[in-house]
């Protein structure tokens, strides 16, 4: 039997799938995963997108269907015209955009590496 959404749920989460179907009116069925899979497919055929959203809640890998949402942070700006927009945002006096020492070191090393590689390429081309 090929693996489908319905067989995955019925095989890996049969108790919850059986209870879900019982709540939806599928009362007279065996607790056999194959029977449950057919009933789940029938339910989705009848209820379409709503049914799929409900099945995502009982899927054994349901955490994969839940997007990771990050809370929004307030917008902070030091520009003069943005005072009204940022009136509710917490003030950060004395903090300005600055690169950390580590980032500056990485940029210097990267720049030196690019310069060195460019010089080597130029020398190789001249010797040919």
C-alpha positions as CSV (number, residue, x, y, z in Angstrom):
1,X,0.0,0.0,0.0
2,X,1.4,3.4,-0.9
3,X,2.1,5.9,1.8
4,X,-0.2,8.9,1.8
5,X,-1.1,11.6,4.3
6,X,-4.0,9.4,5.5
7,X,-2.0,6.2,5.9
8,X,0.8,8.2,7.8
9,X,-1.7,9.5,10.3
10,X,-3.6,6.2,10.6
11,X,-0.4,4.2,11.0
12,X,1.5,6.5,13.3
13,X,-1.3,8.1,15.3
14,X,-4.2,5.7,15.1
15,X,-5.9,6.5,18.5
16,X,-6.0,10.2,17.8
17,X,-7.2,9.6,14.2
18,X,-9.9,7.3,15.4
19,X,-11.1,9.8,18.0
20,X,-11.0,12.6,15.5
21,X,-13.2,10.6,13.1
22,X,-15.6,9.6,15.8
23,X,-16.1,13.3,16.7
24,X,-16.9,13.9,13.0
25,X,-19.6,11.3,12.9
26,X,-17.6,8.2,11.7
27,X,-18.8,6.1,14.6
28,X,-19.2,2.6,13.0
29,X,-15.7,1.6,12.0
30,X,-12.9,-0.7,13.1
31,X,-9.8,0.6,14.8
32,X,-7.8,-0.8,11.9
33,X,-5.3,1.7,10.4
34,X,-6.3,0.8,6.8
35,X,-10.0,1.5,7.6
36,X,-9.0,4.7,9.4
37,X,-7.0,5.9,6.4
38,X,-9.9,5.3,4.1
39,X,-12.2,7.2,6.4
40,X,-9.7,10.1,6.7
41,X,-9.6,10.3,2.9
42,X,-13.4,10.3,2.7
43,X,-13.5,13.1,5.3
44,X,-11.1,15.3,3.3
45,X,-12.9,14.6,0.1
46,X,-16.1,15.9,1.7
47,X,-14.6,18.8,3.6
48,X,-11.6,19.8,1.6
49,X,-9.3,22.6,2.9
50,X,-11.0,22.7,6.3
51,X,-10.4,19.0,6.7
52,X,-6.7,19.3,5.7
53,X,-6.2,22.0,8.3
54,X,-7.8,19.8,10.9
55,X,-5.6,16.8,9.9
56,X,-2.5,18.9,10.3
57,X,-3.4,19.1,14.0
58,X,-3.4,15.3,14.5
59,X,-0.5,14.5,12.1
60,X,2.4,12.7,13.9
61,X,4.8,15.3,12.6
62,X,2.5,18.3,13.2
63,X,5.4,20.5,14.5
64,X,6.6,20.6,10.8
65,X,3.3,22.3,9.9
66,X,3.6,25.0,12.5
67,X,5.5,28.1,11.2
68,X,8.0,29.5,13.6
69,X,6.8,33.1,14.3
70,X,9.1,35.6,15.8
71,X,7.5,38.5,17.7
72,X,7.9,41.9,16.0
73,X,10.5,44.2,17.5
74,X,9.8,48.0,17.8
75,X,11.4,50.1,15.1
76,X,14.2,52.2,16.4
77,X,15.7,55.1,14.5
78,X,18.0,58.0,15.2
79,X,16.8,60.2,12.3
80,X,15.2,63.5,13.1
81,X,11.9,63.0,11.2
82,X,11.1,59.7,12.8
83,X,10.4,60.9,16.3
84,X,6.6,60.6,15.9
85,X,6.9,57.1,14.5
86,X,9.1,55.9,17.3
87,X,7.4,57.7,20.2
88,X,6.3,54.4,21.7
89,X,9.6,52.6,21.2
90,X,12.0,52.5,24.0
91,X,14.8,55.1,23.8
92,X,18.4,54.0,23.4
93,X,20.4,57.1,24.3
94,X,24.0,57.1,23.2
95,X,23.7,54.0,21.1
96,X,24.5,54.4,17.4
97,X,25.1,51.9,14.7
98,X,28.6,50.6,14.9
99,X,30.5,47.5,13.8
100,X,31.9,45.3,16.4
101,X,35.7,44.8,16.6
102,X,35.2,41.2,15.5
103,X,33.3,42.3,12.4
104,X,35.9,44.9,11.5
105,X,38.7,42.3,11.8
106,X,36.8,39.9,9.6
107,X,36.3,42.6,7.0
108,X,40.0,43.6,7.1
109,X,41.2,39.9,6.7
110,X,38.6,39.3,3.9
111,X,39.8,42.5,2.1
112,X,43.4,41.5,2.4
113,X,42.6,38.0,1.1
114,X,40.8,39.4,-1.9
115,X,43.6,41.8,-2.6
116,X,46.2,39.1,-2.4
117,X,44.3,36.7,-4.6
118,X,43.8,39.5,-7.2
119,X,47.5,40.2,-7.2
120,X,48.3,36.6,-7.7
121,X,45.9,36.3,-10.6
122,X,47.5,39.4,-12.2
123,X,51.0,38.0,-11.8
124,X,50.0,34.6,-13.2
125,X,48.5,36.3,-16.3
126,X,51.6,38.5,-16.9
127,X,53.9,35.5,-16.8
128,X,52.0,33.6,-19.5
